[in-house]
Amino acid sequence: MRILILGAAAGGGFPQWNCNCSTCAAFWRGEEGVTARTQSSIAVSADGEQWAVFNASPDMREQIIALKQMHPRAERGLRDSPISSVVLTNGDLDHIAGLLSLREKHPLGLYATGEIANVLDANPVFAALDPAFVKRNRIALDAPFEPVPGVSVRLIAVPGKVPLYMEGDTVETQLVGEQTVGAEITANGKRVMYIPGCAAVPDDLKARIDGTDLLMFDGTLWVDDEMQREGVGHKTGARMGHMSLSGDHGSIATFAGTDIGRRVFVHLNNTNPVLLPDSPQRAETEASGWEIAFDGMEISL
């Protein structure tokens, strides 16, 4: 199985276009080793020819141009793409807006839970995806499907919330259902868990992750009040439906001692100090056995 990180950042990317927080400022200053990252997405293939994209970020076109694995193949004619399907893990803008970059009448399978599919169906702009070419597939939780040959996927419920644009006066940040899901991906005898958004890790989810060959997990914030500390927002990570990396109840501590072959943080917010290669937070994360995802990172299992 081949896994390609198309985009490693959270919504807004890194650096965020209008941000001078300490991490973004390091990029704008041109500090060595501080590299840009586009918004959250991965691609998976069993053969290196047909790829399933998980989440279509607003940076989809830029990601395709940047990574040769996603380029049209000249020997296959005037219209071609190795992208055969898209799988969605929630309805957030940073995971669905890129669908509009895939509207040029190319055959695609689109896979989502019923709740996520309802978000697309309710917005007429997504009618730009011609149904004669883009087949929308509603997937039940824990039901296996093959978005590309040789790759089996199950969508599993993880604690989260509805997209920001669907929030009302009262927001439940740890809903468990079809609104926020992770993907359990298997191919060629290997198992991968992709969970870019997660508000908590209950015992049953931790048990499901145990024994996986690769975990790609929500790395949005280092500490819960990070955006407040940076002076760029009032919401905590918990309010946004994300765990933090650090602390007694953070993801690093939560998965300590769990049988996981390789651990990679994805969906990194622009304020997260682990984006800085020389930060003590980066050193602590790597010392605990975790890697920090970057655009173009490829993992073969």
C-alpha positions as CSV (number, residue, x, y, z in Angstrom):
1,M,0.0,0.0,0.0
2,R,1.2,3.5,-0.9
3,I,0.0,6.5,1.1
4,L,0.8,10.0,-0.2
5,I,0.2,13.1,2.0
6,L,-1.3,15.7,-0.4
7,G,-1.8,18.3,2.3
8,A,-0.7,18.2,5.9
9,A,-2.2,21.4,7.3
10,A,-5.6,22.2,8.9
11,G,-8.1,24.6,7.4
12,G,-6.4,27.7,6.1
13,G,-3.1,25.9,5.4
14,F,0.3,26.9,6.7
15,P,1.1,29.7,6.6
16,Q,-2.5,31.1,6.8
17,W,-2.7,33.8,4.2
18,N,-3.5,36.6,6.6
19,C,-1.7,35.5,9.8
20,N,1.3,36.7,11.7
21,C,1.1,34.3,14.6
22,S,4.6,33.2,15.8
23,T,4.7,30.1,13.5
24,C,3.4,31.9,10.4
25,A,5.7,34.8,11.1
26,A,8.6,32.4,11.1
27,F,7.6,31.3,7.5
28,W,7.2,34.9,6.3
29,R,10.7,35.7,7.6
30,G,12.1,32.8,5.6
31,E,13.4,30.9,8.6
32,E,15.4,27.8,7.6
33,G,13.4,24.6,7.6
34,V,10.0,26.2,8.0
35,T,8.0,24.8,5.1
36,A,4.5,25.6,3.8
37,R,1.8,23.0,3.9
38,T,-1.5,22.9,2.0
39,Q,-4.8,21.8,3.5
40,S,-5.6,18.3,4.7
41,S,-5.8,15.4,2.2
42,I,-4.1,12.1,1.5
43,A,-4.1,9.6,-1.4
44,V,-3.9,5.8,-1.2
45,S,-3.2,3.2,-3.8
46,A,-2.5,-0.5,-3.9
47,D,-0.8,-0.4,-7.3
48,G,0.5,3.1,-7.8
49,E,-1.7,3.5,-10.8
50,Q,-5.2,4.2,-9.4
51,W,-5.5,6.4,-6.3
52,A,-8.3,7.1,-3.8
53,V,-8.1,10.7,-2.4
54,F,-9.3,11.1,1.1
55,N,-10.8,14.6,1.5
56,A,-10.7,17.1,-1.3
57,S,-9.1,20.2,0.1
58,P,-9.4,23.7,-1.4
59,D,-5.8,23.3,-2.5
60,M,-6.6,20.2,-4.6
61,R,-5.4,21.7,-7.9
62,E,-2.2,23.0,-6.4
63,Q,-1.6,19.5,-4.8
64,I,-2.1,17.8,-8.2
65,I,0.4,20.1,-9.9
66,A,3.0,19.7,-7.1
67,L,3.0,15.9,-7.0
68,K,3.9,13.9,-10.1
69,Q,1.9,10.8,-8.8
70,M,-1.2,12.8,-9.4
71,H,-0.4,14.0,-12.9
72,P,-2.3,13.0,-16.1
73,R,-0.4,10.3,-18.0
74,A,0.4,11.2,-21.5
75,E,0.2,7.6,-22.8
76,R,-3.4,7.5,-21.7
77,G,-4.7,10.2,-24.0
78,L,-5.9,13.7,-23.9
79,R,-7.9,13.3,-20.7
80,D,-6.6,11.3,-17.8
81,S,-6.1,11.3,-14.1
82,P,-4.7,8.7,-11.6
83,I,-7.4,9.9,-9.2
84,S,-10.2,7.4,-9.4
85,S,-12.2,8.2,-6.3
86,V,-12.7,10.6,-3.3
87,V,-13.6,9.6,0.2
88,L,-14.9,12.2,2.7
89,T,-14.4,12.0,6.5
90,N,-16.6,15.1,7.3
91,G,-18.3,18.0,5.6
92,D,-15.9,20.8,6.7
93,L,-14.9,23.3,4.0
94,D,-11.3,22.2,4.0
95,H,-12.4,18.7,3.1
96,I,-15.1,19.3,0.5
97,A,-14.3,22.6,-1.3
98,G,-11.7,20.9,-3.6
99,L,-14.4,18.8,-5.1
100,L,-15.2,21.8,-7.3
101,S,-11.7,21.5,-8.8
102,L,-12.7,18.0,-10.0
103,R,-15.7,19.1,-12.1
104,E,-14.2,18.7,-15.6
105,K,-16.3,15.6,-16.5
106,H,-13.9,13.0,-15.3
107,P,-15.2,9.6,-14.0
108,L,-14.9,9.5,-10.3
109,G,-16.5,7.6,-7.4
110,L,-17.5,9.8,-4.5
111,Y,-17.9,8.0,-1.1
112,A,-19.4,9.5,2.1
113,T,-21.7,8.6,4.9
114,G,-25.3,9.6,4.6
115,E,-24.9,12.7,6.8
116,I,-21.9,14.0,4.9
117,A,-23.6,13.2,1.6
118,N,-26.6,15.3,2.8
119,V,-24.3,18.3,3.1
120,L,-23.3,18.0,-0.5
121,D,-26.9,17.3,-1.7
122,A,-28.2,20.4,0.1
123,N,-25.8,22.8,-1.7
124,P,-26.6,23.3,-5.4
125,V,-23.0,24.3,-6.1
126,F,-21.9,20.7,-6.0
127,A,-24.2,19.9,-8.9
128,A,-21.2,21.1,-10.9
129,L,-20.0,17.5,-10.4
130,D,-21.9,16.0,-13.4
131,P,-23.7,12.9,-12.1
132,A,-23.1,11.3,-15.5
133,F,-19.4,11.1,-14.5
134,V,-19.3,11.4,-10.7
135,K,-21.2,8.6,-8.9
136,R,-22.2,9.5,-5.3
137,N,-22.1,6.5,-3.0
138,R,-23.7,6.6,0.4
139,I,-21.7,4.4,2.8
140,A,-23.0,2.9,6.0
141,L,-20.7,3.0,9.0
142,D,-18.3,0.0,9.2
143,A,-19.5,-1.3,5.8
144,P,-16.5,-2.3,3.6
145,F,-16.1,-0.8,0.1
146,E,-13.3,-0.5,-2.5
147,P,-12.7,3.0,-3.7
148,V,-9.9,1.7,-5.9
149,P,-9.0,-1.9,-6.7
150,G,-7.1,-3.7,-3.9
151,V,-7.9,-1.1,-1.3
152,S,-10.7,-1.8,1.2
153,V,-12.1,0.9,3.4
154,R,-14.4,1.1,6.4
155,L,-15.7,4.4,7.7
156,I,-15.9,4.5,11.5
157,A,-17.5,7.0,13.8
158,V,-15.2,9.2,15.9
159,P,-16.2,12.0,18.3
160,G,-16.6,15.3,16.6
161,K,-19.1,18.0,15.5
162,V,-21.0,19.3,12.6
163,P,-19.2,21.7,10.2
164,L,-18.8,25.3,11.4
165,Y,-21.3,26.6,8.8
166,M,-23.9,24.2,10.2
167,E,-23.5,25.2,13.8
168,G,-26.5,26.6,15.7
169,D,-26.8,28.2,19.1
170,T,-25.9,25.0,20.9
171,V,-22.9,22.9,19.6
172,E,-22.2,19.3,20.6
173,T,-18.5,18.9,20.2
174,Q,-18.3,15.1,20.8
175,L,-21.1,13.8,18.6
176,V,-20.6,10.2,17.6
177,G,-22.3,9.3,14.3
178,E,-22.0,10.0,10.7
179,Q,-20.9,13.6,10.9
180,T,-17.2,12.9,11.7
181,V,-15.5,9.6,10.7
182,G,-12.2,8.0,10.4
183,A,-11.1,5.6,7.7
184,E,-9.8,2.1,8.3
185,I,-7.9,1.3,5.2
186,T,-6.5,-2.2,4.3
187,A,-4.5,-3.3,1.3
188,N,-1.9,-6.1,0.7
189,G,-2.2,-7.3,4.3
190,K,-1.5,-3.9,5.9
191,R,-3.9,-1.8,7.9
192,V,-4.0,2.0,8.2
193,M,-6.1,4.3,10.3
194,Y,-6.7,7.9,8.9
195,I,-8.4,10.2,11.5
196,P,-7.8,13.8,10.6
197,G,-10.4,15.2,13.0
198,C,-11.1,13.7,16.5
199,A,-12.4,15.3,19.7
200,A,-11.6,12.3,22.0
201,V,-10.5,8.7,22.0
202,P,-13.0,6.5,23.8
203,D,-11.9,3.0,24.7
204,D,-13.5,1.3,21.8
205,L,-11.8,3.6,19.3
206,K,-8.4,3.0,21.0
207,A,-9.0,-0.7,20.8
208,R,-9.8,-0.4,17.1
209,I,-6.6,1.5,16.5
210,D,-4.5,-1.0,18.5
211,G,-2.3,-3.1,16.2
212,T,-2.5,-0.9,13.2
213,D,0.5,-0.6,10.9
214,L,0.1,3.2,10.5
215,L,-2.0,5.8,12.3
216,M,-2.5,9.3,10.8
217,F,-4.1,11.3,13.5
218,D,-5.5,14.7,14.2
219,G,-2.6,17.0,15.1
220,T,-4.5,20.3,15.0
221,L,-3.2,22.0,18.2
222,W,-0.4,21.5,20.6
223,V,-2.4,22.9,23.6
224,D,-6.1,23.4,23.9
225,D,-5.9,27.2,24.3
226,E,-3.2,27.7,21.7
227,M,-5.2,30.1,19.5
228,Q,-6.0,32.2,22.6
229,R,-2.3,32.3,23.6
230,E,-1.4,33.4,20.1
231,G,-4.0,36.1,20.1
232,V,-5.6,34.9,16.9
233,G,-8.9,33.4,18.1
234,H,-11.1,32.8,21.1
235,K,-12.0,29.1,20.5
236,T,-10.3,26.3,22.2
237,G,-9.4,23.1,20.4
238,A,-12.1,21.2,22.3
239,R,-14.7,23.8,21.1
240,M,-13.5,23.1,17.5
241,G,-13.8,19.3,18.0
242,H,-10.1,18.5,18.2
243,M,-7.8,16.9,20.7
244,S,-4.5,18.5,21.6
245,L,-1.2,16.7,21.2
246,S,0.2,17.5,24.7
247,G,-1.0,17.1,28.2
248,D,-2.2,14.1,30.3
249,H,-5.3,13.7,28.1
250,G,-3.6,14.7,24.8
251,S,-3.1,12.3,21.9
252,I,0.6,11.6,22.6
253,A,-0.3,10.4,26.1
254,T,-3.4,8.7,25.0
255,F,-1.6,6.4,22.6
256,A,1.5,5.9,24.6
257,G,2.0,2.1,25.0
258,T,-0.5,1.3,22.2
259,D,0.7,-1.1,19.6
260,I,1.0,1.1,16.5
261,G,3.6,0.5,13.8
262,R,4.1,4.1,12.7
263,R,2.5,7.4,14.1
264,V,2.0,10.5,12.0
265,F,0.3,13.7,12.9
266,V,-1.8,15.3,10.1
267,H,-4.2,18.3,9.9
268,L,-1.8,20.7,11.6
269,N,-3.1,24.1,12.5
270,N,-1.0,27.1,11.5
271,T,-0.5,28.0,15.2
272,N,1.0,24.6,16.1
273,P,4.6,25.0,17.2
274,V,5.5,21.5,16.0
275,L,5.5,23.1,12.5
276,L,8.8,24.7,13.5
277,P,11.6,22.1,13.1
278,D,13.7,23.5,16.0
279,S,10.9,24.0,18.6
280,P,10.9,22.1,21.9
281,Q,7.4,20.9,21.1
282,R,8.6,19.3,17.9
283,A,11.5,17.6,19.7
284,E,9.1,16.3,22.4
285,T,6.7,15.0,19.7
286,E,9.4,13.2,17.8
287,A,11.0,11.8,21.0
288,S,7.6,10.2,21.8
289,G,7.7,8.3,18.5
290,W,5.5,10.6,16.4
291,E,6.2,12.1,13.0
292,I,5.0,15.4,11.6
293,A,3.4,15.1,8.2
294,F,4.5,17.3,5.3
295,D,3.2,17.8,1.8
296,G,4.6,15.1,-0.5
297,M,5.4,12.7,2.3
298,E,5.0,9.1,0.9
299,I,4.7,6.0,3.0
300,S,4.9,2.5,1.6
301,L,3.7,-0.5,3.6
